[in-house]
Structures are given as C-alpha cells and as structure tokens.
Amino acid sequence: MSRDLVELAKRRGYFFQSAGAYGGVSGFYTYGPEGATLKQNVEDAWRERFQVREGHREIDAPTVLPEPVFEASGHLDGFDDMLVECPECGESHRADHLVEDNTEIEEAESIPIPEVETLIADHDLRCPNCDAELAGQSVEEFNLMFETNIGPGSSSPGYLRPETAQGIFVEFPQLAEYARNQLPFGITQIGKAYRNEISPRKSIIRVREFTQAELEHFVDPEADEPPLDRVADVELTLYPADEQEREDGEYLTKTVREAVDEGIVHEWIAYYLGVGKQWYESIGVDMDRFRFRQHLPGELAHYSADCWDAESEVDGDWIEISGYSYRSDYDLSKHDDHSDDDFTVFKQYDEPTVVERATVDPDMSYLGPEFGGAAGDVADALETLAERDRTAFDAETVTVEVDGETHAIPVEKTGFSVDEIKETGEHVLPHVVEPSIGVDRVIYTVLDHAYEEDEIEGEARTRLALEPEVAPTFVGVFPLMDKDGMGETAREVTADLRAAGFDVTYDDSGNIGRRYRRQDEVGTPFCVTVDYDSLDDDTVTLRERDSTEQVRVAVDDLPDLLADLRSGDLAFGELDAPTPDQ
Ligand code: GAP
C-alpha cells in the first residue's frame, strides 16, 4: 500500500522527494500542485476548528531564532535523539528505532542509553545498510537542531526553530499586552519547523523540514476551566500509560466527560482531545485506525508534564500525528529567568487585600565602605532574604551569602521593617496547554486512509476517497468530445465554476472513462460532462466519484449544488434520479 500511495503521490502531483534532478535530498519533500492545495485545505480546516471557532489568534514569527532562546527553552541541552554509527559503512541510525524494529519493545525512546547499548548487543542488531555488527558501538546523544550564523562571522549563532511554539513563547510579553493581560488566551501559528533527523524515513512522515500547526493556550491553572460541555459526549479511544505497561493492557473507550471524571486525562488536555477527534474525523481520518496514546514517563519531552499523542495506523504501524501536551509554566518561567523581560501576567483580585510585606532599606553609607563593589549584591541578598525568611532578622546580625562568601550585617543597618500594604493583584506565570499538529503526517494519514482499490465494470480502479472539504481538485469538467461546440461550452462551464470559487480541472484528452479514472485517482469528488444534450437543453451530467452515479442537472444550478455538496448540506443521493456510470 505504502509504495502504491507514494508512487501515486508522485505521479499525480501530491508530493515527491525534493531536488530529484540532483539525486534527491534525504528528508526534504516538495508538495506538487495537488499536494500543496490539499495541505492548504487541511490548514484552513485546522484554522477554522482550532483557531476561529475557539476564539484564538494567529501570529507569524521568524523561523530562525538566536541561541539564547534555545538555551532558555532547553532545546540546546535536551533536544537529542540516540545515534549509533555503523563501524563498516559509516551510516548513522537512530538506536531506539533499531531496537523497536528488531525487538518486541514498542517505545525505546524512553530507555536510558546504556540499556540501549546492551539491547543492541544482546539482540545482535546489525546495520540495516550493510549488515555489519553494531554490538560494542557507543550510542551518542545527537542534537536535532540545525545551526546557522546570523550575519557574517560566527559571533551570533542561531538555530532553525525545531518547533513553531518557541516563536510564540518568546513573544509572550507583547502577546499578553495585546490580550490586555487577560487569561485565558490562545495563540496559534502554522509554519515550518526543522529537525536534523538522524534517519528520515517513510516519505513525508519523518522529514527534516515539516509544517506544524500549533496552539499555545495560556491559562490560569487556579482559575480557568475548559468549556468541556462543548465536547463532553465525544467518544475517545484512549491508551493510557498504565495500560501500555500492563501485559494485557487494552484501549479504553470513554467520552471526554468520563475521561475527566475518572481522572484518566487532565481536563484541559481532554477538551482538546475532543476537539481534535472531531477535526480528524471531519477531514477523513478513519476512526477505526486512530487512537490517543499517553506518553510513558520516560518518553515525555523535557518541557512536558503530561502528553497524549494522536496516533493513526498507516501501513500496519502506529504513527504519531499530533501531540497534546500540558507544558505547565515550564517555557514561560525559563524565558522569565533567562531574559530581561517579564513573562508573568498581572492578575487583579476581585477585592484588594491587605498583606504584611517584609522589606529592607539598607544603609548604603555602611554597606559601601564595608563591602566595596559587592555592596549592591549584598543589598539584593538582604531583600531576597526578607521576602523568604523574615525570622532571619530577629537576631542582632543578619547573614547573607554573595558569590560563595558569607557576610554578616548588623540588623540595624538593614533597615528591615514589616509593613501592611494593600494589594490589588499578583503576578502569575500562566500554564500552557498545547495541541501540536504535524501537518505532513496528517496529510499522509488522510491520503492513506482515502486510498482504495476497487473494480468498475470489470476494470480495476484506484480511488482517493478524500473528503470534499479537503479534496484539492473539487470538480473535473469534460466535453464528451472537443467538437460541435461541446468544447466551448465545457470551457465556459469551467470558467464559471472557477469564478464561483471552485478548484476545477478541465480535461478533453482520451476517452471519457479514462478521464473519470484519472480524476478518481486524484481524488476529485465530482465530474461534470458536457454532451450533445447539453447543447440543446443547457444541462450536464454530474458524476460522483465514490458511487460513480450520475444525475442530469441544469448548468445554471451547478454552482449552488456544488457548494451544498462541498459543505455537506446536500448528499449526492438526494439529487433526482441518479443513474449508473456510463
Ligand atoms: N511543540 C511541540 C512539539 O513540537 P513534537 O511531538 O515534537 O511536539 C509535534 O512535534 C508534531 O510534529 C508531531 O506529532 C509530528 O506530527 C510532527 N513532527 C515532529 N517531527 C517530525 C518530522 N521529523 N517529520 C514530520 N513531522 C514531524
């Protein structure tokens, strides 16, 4: 199936390896005309469901960000995969994938490196390229980010973003101001992400440049609740971590409400699993080949407190197509610590409250001569100590540590006091709930689940049963033959339908049956044929891809009929007297 689909994708303009004229480049794919439109349609559908309907707003941040961003985010230290190199041919492999492919172990990413080395030796794993023994080879951490230099020279290193999310987090102070400092609010971004994958594989499923559609929903964990009622009855197929760890573990079928009430899924994550399930189904993912799988503890990304992946079954394997992660305040606290900006929001109380606040007002005419250049740091340390432990000021001298040195300061020189002050609110670090969709993997799934082979009047046909909402070419228009005025009429119909906003292909080459088969393979849901009757009565035949049935409709009615068929307001079977394919 996979080879057939990848071959169809290339032949029919969905996707193909980039720069084929130069031998191709591993991990980079070009979307052809059909693929680029399918991708656009999937992205539009995502925007409609995850952004517009939820009231979130989109931004467009750069794909290159400076090094400090990724130092703060933890990607520089922790965004690694396990690499093992073949001693014979020098080919690099992902060690955890070799283990998964050759043992019963399903998720080897969470296994510590020394154990992976042992597994490689115990199972006598070999290089998939040249069959050399890999036992004894060391497994290394390999950072997946692509490094570059910003401007000439190497003084300002930057990285291609490995996730679109960081472009949102790093702009949080501006975005919070835009949102009038009111939680909750959500920011989305669709764009390219880059990972220097050790071994790209399975066409667009694991590539080095791919598209993510991400939502970062900033919430107050103490006060905000998701609007669960909207998706409470959506049924989820769940594969929790504890079920995965049990030998006879199984899937649980729960509604969103049950999953929350039974403590299986965090309420915010459950809400977006419900939204996600509705969305995948609407764009044509087969729900019998779909599940939500919770990450095992060792599998969690460095930023994630809990994560559920949406997984689809393609070519007999389960693949992760999206991640729904509870990132807590991890990212904002890191950027708050590492940068000069404030990544908190000010949360106004309903009523002002009176609180006791311990402060210091150190006598600098004493600290200056006593501590010289360190006087400022000593004053700061006193301030911090007053906030944390006011009892430290009960003694005659107060002790603070600055740069490893201990200093004793007479308490009367600290200006310590406890005052009552009126507070109108407090600064809080929002928590982040993140549905992160891998657009390329969703597209592969949609194509794979739409791929069908059947027989029409004894002739084999291949069909992409794409949902009309996302099908890149929506209607094919053919003249029966390009003569006696049928060609002109068909071209006029084509122009009118394009003006009405449909993606239309015009085709007058080959016999009509072959033209239908071509569009079936591309996934075009409807075809319109202009024949001799059309010239007399201004009607055409309208054919549906999946049933191959046809009805005769007036040319003037076509735009409205097609719009209703695309939106789902009208089913083809509801049209008058469909007849079998000719
Ligand atoms: N911001 C969170 C994040 O980036 P992730 O699980 O690393 O989380 C999210 O990535 C999604 O991006 C994945 O579920 C997957 O669909 C897609 N993705 C990740 N790496 C990919 C690759 N090398 N090729 C294609 N898609 C990829």
Boltz pocket constraint, residues with backbone or C-beta under 6 A from the ligand:
constraints:
  - pocket:
      binder: B
      contacts: [[A, 162], [A, 163], [A, 164], [A, 165], [A, 195], [A, 197], [A, 204], [A, 205], [A, 206], [A, 207], [A, 208], [A, 209], [A, 210], [A, 211], [A, 212], [A, 214], [A, 320], [A, 321], [A, 322], [A, 323], [A, 434], [A, 436], [A, 437], [A, 438], [A, 439], [A, 440], [A, 441]]
      max_distance: 6.0
